[in-house]
Amino acid sequence: MTRDGSAELLTVPEVMARLRLGRSTVYDLMRSRRLASISVGRARRVPVNALRDFIARQIKEAS
């Protein structure tokens, strides 16, 4: 959360960099709803909490 209480939103390139994945893989994750995202106009944004939840689920599934 930011100071004003809103969730921080990441762009697709930012998610790509954090996960070290390609653009099509990130869009596939969003399309399959494995990675939550929202539309802002024509752009897709991923809330930071959604990315953290995705990573936590991946770690849990791997163990």
N, C-alpha and C positions, 0 to 999 in steps of 0.2 A: 504494500500500500504506500502511496505517496503521502505527503504532508496533508493534502486536501482530502484524503480518504479514498481517492479513486485508485483502481487497480492499474498497475503499470502494464502497458501493452507493448508487445514486441512485434517487429516486422518479420516477414518471412526470412529475409537475409540474416537477421539477428538470430532467429531460431536455428537456421542452417549452421551458423557459426558456433552456436552453443552446443548443438548436438553433433556437429561435424558430419552433417548429412547433406545430400544434394537437394535441390529445389523440388524435383518431382517426388522424392521420398517424403519431404515435409508436406507437400500438398496431398499426397496419398494418405498420410496419417490424419490430416485434417478431414479429408473426404470420408474416410472410414470412421470418423469420430473417435479415433483412439487418442487424438490430440485435440482438445477443445479450442475453438477459435470463434471469432466474431467478425462480422462484416462491418466495415466503416466505409460507406460509399461503395466503391468498387474494390477496395483493398481488404485483405484479410489481416487480422491482428490476433496474436496469441497472448492471453493474460499470463503474466509471470507465474501465478499460482497454478495455472493449467499445465505449464511446462514442468514445474516442480512435481506435480501429481503424476504426470506421464513418466518422468524419470523414476520416481519412487515405485510405480507399478512395474516398470521394466526391471528394476533391481529385485523386487519381490518375486516376479515371475522367473527370474534367472536363478534364484536360490532354491 
